Amino acid sequence: MEMMTAFFKEHSIASKIMIVLFVLTLMLLGMVDLFTFRMNPSGHLSGNGNPALLFIFIFVPLYLIMLGIIAILSGTLFRDQFRQGSYHAGMFLFLMAMIAIGIFLERLYASLIFGSLRGWPNSPYSMIQGWGVLNQYTNTAFFNIITYILGWVGSIMLGYLWAAITHHRR
């Protein structure tokens, strides 16, 4: 734990940026959810466009910047651990398991959303037939807490792989 504290003191600017980006991206993710319409069983469609796209266009670049910082910080942390001789195969396996579980949960969640709309837009029985896959009823199938966490885990995994590859080259 002491090494972790020293690590974040050494990278204090990146850590502060991470906290700000974390709060901003979580708020924007909440706004995407708030502005994604829910289909009524009566089937009345809204023609008001997709207001959540405004938040998605702000969310995506900030989220990608945050994921890049996570990858760099985690890679640096893992590199330091590899240098000290503490290689953890368990961490790699844990990250792989988390990615597999996240992908499974995301597919399940997306199928629930599209199932409630009676299928994907190319299905003849779908309530959103002929629309694009990303629309005012399906934003949360792609932008949700599962994909948010999956991005974090993927970035940590990327940092781990970067540290392992650079450590092996030495």
PLY file of the C-alpha trace (Angstrom):
ply
format ascii 1.0
element vertex 170
property float x
property float y
property float z
element edge 169
property int vertex1
property int vertex2
end_header
0.00 0.00 0.00
2.92 2.28 0.73
4.20 1.82 -2.83
0.76 2.79 -4.17
0.70 6.00 -2.12
4.19 6.94 -3.32
3.16 6.15 -6.90
0.19 8.52 -6.80
2.23 11.25 -5.10
4.80 10.94 -7.87
2.09 11.15 -10.53
-0.09 13.70 -8.75
-1.04 15.74 -11.82
-2.15 12.66 -13.74
-4.01 11.44 -10.66
-5.89 14.74 -10.31
-6.75 14.77 -14.00
-7.99 11.18 -13.60
-10.30 12.15 -10.75
-11.75 15.07 -12.73
-12.22 12.91 -15.84
-13.77 10.14 -13.75
-16.38 12.50 -12.29
-17.07 14.19 -15.65
-17.42 10.94 -17.60
-19.69 9.39 -14.98
-21.91 12.48 -15.06
-22.01 12.41 -18.86
-22.79 8.69 -18.84
-25.69 9.46 -16.50
-26.88 12.17 -18.86
-26.81 9.73 -21.79
-28.99 7.39 -19.76
-31.30 10.21 -18.71
-31.79 11.42 -22.30
-32.27 7.97 -23.82
-35.98 7.45 -24.38
-37.82 4.36 -23.18
-40.25 2.81 -25.63
-43.84 2.65 -24.38
-45.67 -0.62 -24.92
-48.27 1.35 -26.88
-45.55 1.83 -29.50
-45.68 5.62 -29.92
-42.38 6.72 -31.37
-40.76 10.02 -30.63
-39.65 12.15 -33.54
-37.59 14.47 -31.38
-34.23 13.21 -32.57
-31.55 11.85 -30.28
-30.72 14.40 -27.55
-28.34 11.97 -25.85
-25.96 12.34 -28.81
-25.01 15.77 -27.48
-23.65 14.10 -24.35
-22.14 11.17 -26.27
-20.07 13.57 -28.39
-18.63 15.11 -25.22
-18.34 11.79 -23.35
-16.37 9.80 -25.96
-13.25 12.04 -26.23
-13.05 12.57 -22.47
-13.51 8.86 -21.86
-10.78 7.97 -24.38
-8.38 10.44 -22.75
-9.17 8.93 -19.35
-8.59 5.39 -20.68
-5.24 6.48 -22.11
-4.18 7.90 -18.75
-5.32 4.69 -17.02
-3.26 2.60 -19.45
-0.17 4.76 -18.89
-0.51 4.83 -15.10
-1.25 1.12 -14.79
1.58 0.28 -17.21
3.98 2.35 -15.12
2.79 0.69 -11.92
3.09 -2.81 -13.38
6.51 -1.99 -14.88
7.75 -0.99 -11.43
6.39 -4.23 -9.98
8.09 -6.27 -12.72
11.39 -4.51 -12.00
11.07 -5.50 -8.34
10.56 -9.08 -9.39
6.94 -9.37 -8.37
5.35 -10.81 -11.48
1.71 -11.71 -10.92
0.22 -14.16 -13.40
-2.91 -14.04 -11.24
-3.44 -10.39 -12.19
-3.34 -11.27 -15.89
-5.83 -14.10 -15.38
-8.08 -11.88 -13.26
-8.11 -9.15 -15.92
-8.86 -11.68 -18.65
-11.74 -13.12 -16.59
-13.12 -9.62 -15.96
-13.01 -8.83 -19.68
-14.79 -12.10 -20.53
-17.47 -11.48 -17.89
-17.87 -7.86 -19.06
-18.33 -8.89 -22.68
-20.89 -11.51 -21.66
-22.82 -9.01 -19.51
-22.74 -6.35 -22.24
-24.09 -8.74 -24.85
-26.81 -9.82 -22.42
-27.74 -6.21 -21.63
-27.82 -5.20 -25.31
-29.98 -8.21 -26.16
-32.40 -7.18 -23.38
-32.70 -3.67 -24.80
-33.16 -4.83 -28.37
-35.47 -7.61 -27.19
-37.71 -5.03 -25.55
-37.83 -3.26 -28.93
-38.72 -6.56 -30.65
-35.36 -6.89 -32.37
-32.59 -5.01 -34.11
-33.48 -2.27 -36.64
-33.11 -4.69 -39.57
-35.76 -7.05 -38.16
-39.18 -6.72 -39.86
-40.94 -6.94 -36.47
-38.75 -4.40 -34.69
-40.32 -1.24 -33.27
-37.30 0.64 -34.63
-37.22 -1.00 -38.06
-35.30 1.04 -40.59
-33.60 3.23 -37.98
-29.91 3.23 -37.26
-28.53 0.95 -34.57
-27.66 3.98 -32.41
-30.86 5.94 -31.85
-32.81 7.61 -29.07
-34.02 4.21 -27.79
-30.76 2.26 -27.95
-28.05 4.63 -26.68
-27.77 2.79 -23.40
-27.18 -0.52 -25.15
-23.73 0.82 -26.04
-23.04 3.55 -23.46
-23.63 2.08 -20.01
-21.83 1.23 -16.79
-20.85 -2.20 -18.13
-19.00 -0.77 -21.13
-17.59 1.94 -18.85
-16.04 -0.62 -16.50
-15.02 -2.82 -19.43
-13.05 0.13 -20.82
-11.29 0.57 -17.49
-10.38 -3.11 -17.26
-9.24 -3.13 -20.89
-7.00 -0.12 -20.25
-5.49 -1.74 -17.18
-4.92 -4.88 -19.25
-3.26 -2.81 -21.96
-0.98 -1.25 -19.34
-0.17 -4.69 -17.96
0.69 -6.06 -21.41
2.80 -2.99 -22.19
4.74 -3.46 -18.95
5.18 -7.20 -19.54
6.42 -6.71 -23.13
8.86 -3.92 -22.24
10.11 -5.93 -19.23
10.75 -9.03 -21.38
12.74 -7.02 -23.92
15.30 -6.06 -21.29
0 1
1 2
2 3
3 4
4 5
5 6
6 7
7 8
8 9
9 10
10 11
11 12
12 13
13 14
14 15
15 16
16 17
17 18
18 19
19 20
20 21
21 22
22 23
23 24
24 25
25 26
26 27
27 28
28 29
29 30
30 31
31 32
32 33
33 34
34 35
35 36
36 37
37 38
38 39
39 40
40 41
41 42
42 43
43 44
44 45
45 46
46 47
47 48
48 49
49 50
50 51
51 52
52 53
53 54
54 55
55 56
56 57
57 58
58 59
59 60
60 61
61 62
62 63
63 64
64 65
65 66
66 67
67 68
68 69
69 70
70 71
71 72
72 73
73 74
74 75
75 76
76 77
77 78
78 79
79 80
80 81
81 82
82 83
83 84
84 85
85 86
86 87
87 88
88 89
89 90
90 91
91 92
92 93
93 94
94 95
95 96
96 97
97 98
98 99
99 100
100 101
101 102
102 103
103 104
104 105
105 106
106 107
107 108
108 109
109 110
110 111
111 112
112 113
113 114
114 115
115 116
116 117
117 118
118 119
119 120
120 121
121 122
122 123
123 124
124 125
125 126
126 127
127 128
128 129
129 130
130 131
131 132
132 133
133 134
134 135
135 136
136 137
137 138
138 139
139 140
140 141
141 142
142 143
143 144
144 145
145 146
146 147
147 148
148 149
149 150
150 151
151 152
152 153
153 154
154 155
155 156
156 157
157 158
158 159
159 160
160 161
161 162
162 163
163 164
164 165
165 166
166 167
167 168
168 169
